[in-house]
Amino acid sequence: MELHDVWFVLIAVLWTGYFFLEGFDFGVGVLTKLLARDRPEKRVLINTIGPVWDGNEVWLLTAGGATFAAFPEWYATLFSGFYLPLLIILVCLIVRGVAFEYRAKRPEENWQRNWEEAIFWTSLIPAFLWGVAFGNIVRGVKIDRDMEYVGNFWDLLNPYALLGGLVTLTLFTFHGTVFAALKTVGDIRARARALAMKLGLVTAVLALAFLIWTQIDTGDGWSLAAMLIAAVSLVAAIGAIKAGREGWSFALSGVTIAAAVAMLFLALFPNVMPSSLDPAWSLTVTNASSSPYTLKIMTWCAAIATPLVLLYQGWTYWVFRKRIGTQHIADAH
């Protein structure tokens, strides 16, 4: 395996980590409107991800940085062609971070309500747009012989990509609902489990349609295996939450996300951005990569830094592992 192949795999792993961790963050943000009945319950939901949401976003920065360094042509074409949707995602992530930090800075009800509204929308919109973006990457976009995107914004809003957006939105919300059930106590936990059952069924239908469509268009034997793992894991996650096993359900929904991302990257390889105009103009792991020397230096840096990051983030989750409820909110009553 060449180093550019190794870095294609590593970038897939980084996106898997981001969608697994930030996925339940987005889901909890959406739940502030779908599940919470009052302000104390919204605070409970926000507090479940309060200590970890910013650390989870580091995976996105690392994935973007790795793409820039390992596959500069991919990075350039992606960020120029998908400029508007990626800008919307970036603005949402900025506003969302500000909302988490500023919501409790003033006691006025309007102030807190507006920031809670911001948390909801800036969680929902990126959760949808990430699916649209990856749907287009796998499907192929209008790239010319100069490796430049020559389509427009509306070309990105095709049925396949929009279905991908619905899948990531529902899957992340399901993932977040299971996380909320895992991290809370009392009535909100019971309602989270009930909502997870309903969301899981909707997610299963949409995800199965999207994954089958992907397999038919661009899949092979490896992507088929990943698709089957994703499907079985999602069904098992629904069964686990029904049985009240939130931990198992959360782990299985994470496996679903990992297998779905793996399927997309397996269907994509050896391309990194297929051209819908001419397959010969597609960006591949070969023509879009950096020099072997650059990839070698990156590999050594990643080998040293990655274990340290994983240990620190794992320790953070261990420290903040306990469940919370409205009784832990000082002015809830």
N, C-alpha and C positions, 0 to 999 in steps of 0.2 A: 504494500500500500504506500503510495506517494504521500508526501507531507500535505499537498493540497487536498487529498482525500481525507486525511486525518483531520484537517481543519474544517472541512465540510461537516464531518461527524461531530466535532467539538461545538461548532456553531449550532447544530441541531440540538445538542445537549443543553446548551445555554438557553435556547428558546424553550426547550422543555421545562427547564428549571423556572424560567420566567412565567410561563403560562400556568405551571403548577402552583407557584407561590402567589403571584399577582392575580391569578385566576380567582382564588377565594377572596382576595382583597376586593376585586371588582364585584364579586357576588355579594359580599357583605354590604358594600356600598349600595347596591341595588335593593337589598333587603331593608334598608332604612326606610323605604317607602312601602315595600310589599309586605313586610313582616311586623315591623315595629308599630305598636298602637299608640304610643305616647312618647314624650321626650325622654323619660328615664330608660325606656326600652331602646330608643335610638342610641342613647349614650352607652348602654350595655353592648350593643352591636359594634359601635365604633371602638369601644375599649378592647374588644376581642382582637382587633388588628392594630390597635394603637402602638404597641411596642415593636411591631415587625413590618409595617407596610413600607416604610422607607428603605429598610434593608432588602425587601423583596424587589424593589425597583432597581437595585444595583445590577440584577441579572439582565435587565434591558440595556443598561449602559454598557455592560460587558459584551453582550451580544452585538450591539451596534459597533463598539470599538473593535471587536474581533473581526467583524465583517469588513470594516474600513481597512484594517491592517492586512488581513489575509486575502481578501478579494476586493481590491479597490475598484475594479471595473463594475462589479456587482453593486457595491455601495453607491457609486456615482450614478448608475442607471436607475437603481431603485429609488434613491432619494430625490432625484430630479423628476422621474416619471410619476412617482407617488407623492409629490410635494404637498399637495393640498390635504389629502387624508392624513399623512404623517404629521403635518403642521397642526391639524385639528387634534390629533392624539396628543401631541406635545403640549398644546395649550391646555387640554383637559387635565393632563398629569400635573401641570404647574398649578392650575386652579385647585385641583383636588388636594394637593399637598398644602396649599395655603388654607383651604377649608378645614382640614384636620387640625392645623395649628391655631387658627384664629377663631374657630367656632366658640370656644369657651373663654375667650379673652374679655367678653363683655356679657353682662347678665340679661340684656334686653331680649325679649322673646323674638322680635322681628329679626334682630341680628343673628341669633342662633338658627332660626327657621330658614333664613336665606342661605346660610352656609350649609345647612343640612340638604337643602334643595340642590346646591352646587355639588355636594358629595354624590348624590343620586345620579345626576346627569353626567358628571365627569367620570363616573364608574360605568354607566351604561354605554355611553358613546364609544369609548375605546374598546370595550369588550366586543362590541359589534364590528368596529372598523378593523380590528386585528384579523378577524375572520375574512373580511372583504379583501384585505391586503394579501393574505396568504393564499386565498382562493385564486386571485389573479396571478400570483407568482407561479403557482402550480399549473394553472390553465394555460398560461402564456399570454404575453402582451405584445403590442406593436413595437418591435425593436428593429431598427434598420441595420444596414451593413456596418455602420460606424458605432454600433453598440449604444445607440441613443434611442430613448423612448419617443415615438412620434405620434402617439395617440393623445387623447384628451381625458379629462376627468370622467366624462360620462361613459367612456369605454370601460371604465373600471366597475361600473354599476351594472354588470351583467347578471343573469339569473344564477349562474354557478357561484359567483363571488358573493352575491347577496344571501344565498343559502348558507354559504360558509360563515357569513356574519351572524346569521340567526343561530347557527350551531355553536359558535364560540360564546355568544351571549347567553344562550340557555345552559350550555355546559358549565360555564363559569358561575352562573347564578346557582345552579344545582350544587356545584362544588362548594360555593360559599354558604349555601343553606346547610349542607352537611357539616361544614366547619362551625357554623353558628350553633348547631345542635350539639356538637362535640365540646364547645367552649362555654356553654351557658347552663343554667339550672332553672327549674321552675316552669312556669307556664310558657315562657318564650321558647324553651327547649322543646316542649311537646308540640307547639305550633310549627317550629322549624322542621321537626321530623315529618309532620303531616304535609307541609308545603314541599319538602324534598321529594316525597313520594309522587306528588303531582308533577313537579318540574322534571323529575327523572323520566317519567313516561313521555312527556313532550320532547325532552332532549333525545331520548332513544329513537323516536321516529325521525326527527330532523337529522340526527347524526348518521343514522343508517342510510338515509337517502343520499346524503352528501358523500359518505365514504364509498358507497356502491358506485355513484357517479364518477368519483375519482378513480376507482379501480378499473372501471370500464374504459375510461378515457386514456389513462396514463399508467395504470398499475402493472405489476408483475407478480411473481410468486412471493417475493419478500414483502411487498406492500399488502398482499392478500393476507399473509400471516399476521401482520401488524393490525390490519382491519379486524380480523377475527378476535384478536386479543382485546382490542378496544371495545368491541361489541359485547364480548363475554364479561369483561370487567364492569362495564356500565350496568348490565343486567344484574350482576352480582352486587354492585354498590346499591342498587335500588332494593334488592332483597335484604341486604344487611341493614339498611336504615329502617326498613319495615320491621326487622327483628329487634330493633333498638341497639344495634351494634354500631354506634357512630364512628368509633375508631376504625373499624374494618371498612365501613362505607367510605370514609374519607380517604383511606389508603387506596381503595379500589377506584374511586373517582380520579385519584391522582394517576393510577395506572392507565385509566382510560385516556386522560390527557396526554400522557407520555406516548402511548401506543398510537394515538391519532396524529401527534406531531411526527413520530417516526414514520408513519405511513406516508405523510405528505412529503417528507424529505426523501424517502425511498422512491416514491413516484417521480420525484424531481430529478434525482441523480441520473447521469452525471451533469445535467444542466443545473444552473443556479437561477437563471431566468430565461425560460424558453421564448423564442420569438414566434408569434403567431403569423408573421408575414412570410418567413422562410426559416425552416429549421437550421439551415446553415448559418444563420445570423444569431443563433442563440448564444447566450453567455453560459460557459461551462466551467467546471472546476479547473480546467486547464487554461483557457484563454482569459479568464477573469482573475487569476490568482497573482499574488506577489511572487517575488523571486524566491528560490529555494533557501537562500541565506536568511532572508527576512522570516520565512516560516520556521526555520531552524531556531532562530533567536526567540521567536514567539513561543515555540514549544517548550523551551527551557524555562522561560518566565512563567508560563502557565503551570508547568509541573511543580514549581516551587510555591506559587501563590495560591493556587486553587485549594489544596488541602487546608491551608490556614483559614481561608474564607469559609469553607464548609464547616470547619470546627467551630469557628466563632458564631456563625449563624445557627448551627445546631445547639450550641450552648444558650443562645438567646431564647430559642423556643423552649428549651428545658426550663429556664428560669421563669418564663411566663406561661407555664403549662396548665395552671389551675383554672377551673371553671369560675364564671362570675354570673351574677344576677342583679336584679334591681335592688336587692337588699344591700349590695355593695356600693350603691350610689348614694352619696352622703345626703343629698336633698331630694331624694326620690319621693318622699312621703310628706 
